[in-house]
Amino acid sequence: MGHSRRSHIVIAGLVLLHQLISMFWYSPFLFGYHWINASGFRLSQLPPYNETAFYWPFVFSIIASVLLCYAMTFLYIRFKVTGAVAGVKWGFVIWFVFVFLNLLTHNQFAQRPVSLSLIDGGRDFIIFTLSGLVISTLIVRKNI
């Protein structure tokens, strides 16, 4: 892909931002309790903090964010997606077609409430559109 050091730093910042958004999104301040109720999950099901099983979802979340950012960067460079509006627009398209519709369908087959798809999909919407904005303006413009 030929990324510069600056591109890797921007992506690292995005990955950190994804984690912070997720932490706030699923906190009691926003949708934490609603998500727990909609998913049927119980806090008593969490492994204790001192067990490695507690940390695996966070590890996978970080890996997923890294792969998402590099994949979006590759696509944006390949298709010359530059500028804030184009970056957000294509972030929305990628989110809606490849993430939200799949998430909604999966949750419907699992007979989970639509609110669960809206909570999870809402977080993903913010992450994809924000990533599209940052990648198109801070990385792609410098690589074309």
C-alpha positions in Angstrom: 0.0 0.0 0.0 2.9 2.3 0.4 1.7 4.0 3.5 3.9 6.7 5.0 4.8 6.9 8.7 2.2 9.7 9.0 -0.5 7.3 7.7 0.3 4.7 10.3 0.1 7.4 13.1 -3.3 8.6 11.8 -4.6 5.0 11.8 -3.3 4.4 15.3 -5.1 7.5 16.4 -8.3 6.2 14.7 -8.0 2.9 16.4 -7.7 4.6 19.8 -10.7 6.8 18.9 -12.7 3.7 18.0 -12.0 2.2 21.4 -12.9 5.4 23.2 -16.2 5.8 21.2 -17.1 2.2 22.0 -16.3 2.6 25.7 -18.5 5.7 25.9 -21.3 4.2 23.6 -21.7 1.1 25.7 -21.3 2.9 29.1 -24.2 3.5 31.4 -24.1 7.2 30.2 -25.4 6.2 26.8 -26.6 2.7 25.7 -25.0 0.3 28.1 -28.1 -0.7 30.0 -30.3 -0.7 26.9 -27.8 -2.9 25.1 -27.7 -5.3 28.0 -31.5 -5.6 28.1 -31.8 -5.9 24.3 -29.1 -8.5 24.0 -30.3 -10.7 26.9 -26.8 -10.5 28.3 -26.2 -10.4 32.0 -23.3 -8.8 33.8 -23.0 -11.9 35.9 -21.9 -13.7 32.7 -18.7 -11.7 32.5 -15.5 -13.5 33.5 -13.6 -11.9 36.4 -11.1 -9.1 35.5 -8.2 -11.3 36.6 -9.0 -14.0 33.9 -7.7 -13.6 30.4 -11.1 -14.5 28.9 -12.3 -11.0 30.1 -9.8 -9.3 27.8 -10.3 -11.3 24.5 -13.2 -9.1 23.2 -11.1 -6.0 23.7 -8.2 -7.6 21.8 -10.5 -8.6 18.9 -12.0 -5.1 18.9 -8.5 -3.5 18.5 -7.6 -6.0 15.7 -10.9 -5.3 13.9 -10.3 -1.6 14.1 -6.8 -1.9 12.7 -8.0 -4.0 9.8 -11.0 -1.7 9.2 -8.7 1.4 9.0 -6.2 -0.2 6.7 -8.9 -1.7 4.4 -10.7 1.6 4.2 -7.4 3.4 3.5 -6.6 0.9 0.7 -10.1 1.3 -0.9 -10.0 5.1 -0.5 -6.6 5.4 -2.2 -7.5 2.9 -4.9 -10.7 4.7 -5.7 -9.3 8.2 -5.1 -11.8 9.1 -2.4 -10.6 12.6 -1.3 -12.3 15.3 0.6 -14.5 15.4 3.7 -17.9 15.0 1.9 -16.7 12.1 -0.2 -15.0 10.4 2.7 -18.1 10.6 4.9 -20.4 9.5 2.0 -18.3 6.4 1.2 -18.0 5.6 4.9 -21.8 5.7 5.1 -22.1 3.5 2.0 -19.6 0.9 3.3 -21.3 0.9 6.8 -24.8 0.6 5.5 -24.3 -2.0 2.8 -21.6 -4.2 4.4 -22.3 -3.8 8.1 -25.7 -2.5 9.1 -27.9 -4.5 6.7 -26.0 -7.7 7.7 -26.2 -6.9 11.4 -30.0 -6.2 11.1 -30.6 -9.4 9.1 -28.6 -11.5 11.6 -30.4 -10.0 14.6 -33.8 -10.5 13.0 -33.0 -14.2 12.3 -31.9 -14.5 15.9 -35.2 -12.8 16.9 -33.4 -10.1 18.8 -35.0 -6.6 19.1 -34.4 -4.0 16.4 -33.1 -1.7 19.2 -30.1 -4.0 19.5 -29.3 -3.5 15.8 -29.8 0.3 16.1 -27.5 0.5 19.1 -24.7 -1.6 17.6 -25.3 -0.1 14.1 -25.3 3.4 15.5 -21.8 3.0 17.0 -20.6 1.5 13.7 -22.1 4.4 11.8 -20.1 6.9 13.8 -16.9 4.8 13.5 -17.2 4.3 9.7 -18.2 7.8 8.8 -15.6 9.4 11.1 -12.9 7.0 9.8 -14.0 7.9 6.2 -13.7 11.6 7.0 -10.2 11.2 8.6 -8.8 8.8 6.0 -10.0 10.8 3.0 -8.7 14.1 4.3 -5.5 13.1 6.2 -4.2 10.1 4.4 -5.6 9.8 0.8 -4.9 13.5 -0.1 -1.3 12.9 0.8 -0.9 9.7 -1.2 -2.5 10.7 -4.5 
